[in-house]
Amino acid sequence: MGRTSRRIDDPLWKAVLEQTFVHFLQFMFPEADGVFDFSRPFDYLDKEFESLFPPEANGKGVRYVDKLVKVFLKEGGEQFVLCHIEVQSSKSNGDLAKRMFQYFYRISDRYKVPVTAIAILADGNKSYRPRVYIQQFMGTTLRYDFNSYKILDQDESALRANANPFSVVVLTALLAILHKNITDAQLKDIKHDLYEEMMAREMDKQTRQGLYDFLAYYVSFDNQDSLIIFEQELKEKLGRSNTMGTREYLLDKAEKQGIEKGKVEGEREKAIAIALEFKKMGLPVVDIAKGTGLSVEDIEKL
């Protein structure tokens, strides 16, 4: 059966941006090679951003991801790149433009460096396309323009023809918007197609792993067994195992959400972290117990 709404794993945007950031800049800014010094490492300022903009206590339903990165310019200076991703059709109460302006002036005031900002709109609303914030009162006008990239506007064939690895990220998000009401079998075919697109592009191992995680897990299967079948089909196609695997992905995701490796003591804690992720996906408790080694009673208490 098809389903009306598939779960989108928003936090994967943060990871894939880090693993493809050079390609992201080259994809979004044609002049990137002449502006940015790619020989110097990027500085990902997640903690600094959260100190400026603490998560809202009532923001449970807000669907967006922010990434603040310090980059170096070929002329020797520093610049901050703010990437803001709006996911699905939340529209975040329609206040994106205002928030983008708040991001800009607080970051500029704190760090005293130039800021370029881009909002990636991954929603399915054709009429939702903020790109400017204007404030006027009694002869005083303030206008803030920012880069706005609407995934729904992109041409699928152009993305397939683009050799930049980040085009696979955009293509994944575009197909997620265009194909919401599909079966697991149809979704699996799309993931195979995206995998072929990824393999057709040149990139390093870390970038390839980041793209694989995104195309494999950004849109969830209705039945978790479909993901296992998908990964097995890739292994058979390649004749070897070079995918992360469901267990490793779930543990990695749990750690990224706050369970640091240094705090995980022993296999039991790791098993609990994995069991929590499987439980969120709705897998039967008995199956989770078999896969993690925990007792049914322990899992029911989680």
Secondary structure by P-SEA (a helix, b strand, c coil): ccccbbbbbcaaaaaaaaacaaaaaaaacccccccccccbbbbbcaaaaaaacccccccccccbbbbbbbbbccccbbbbbbbbbbccccccccaaaaaaaaaaaaaaaaccbbbbbbbbbccccccccccbbbbbcccbbbbbbbbbbbcccccaaaaaaccccaaaaaaaaaaaaacccccaaaaaaaaaaaaaaaaaccccaaaaaaaaaaaacccccccaaaaaaaaaaaaaaacccccccaaaaaaaaaaaacccccccccaaaaaaaaaaaaaaacccaaaaaaaccccaaaaaac
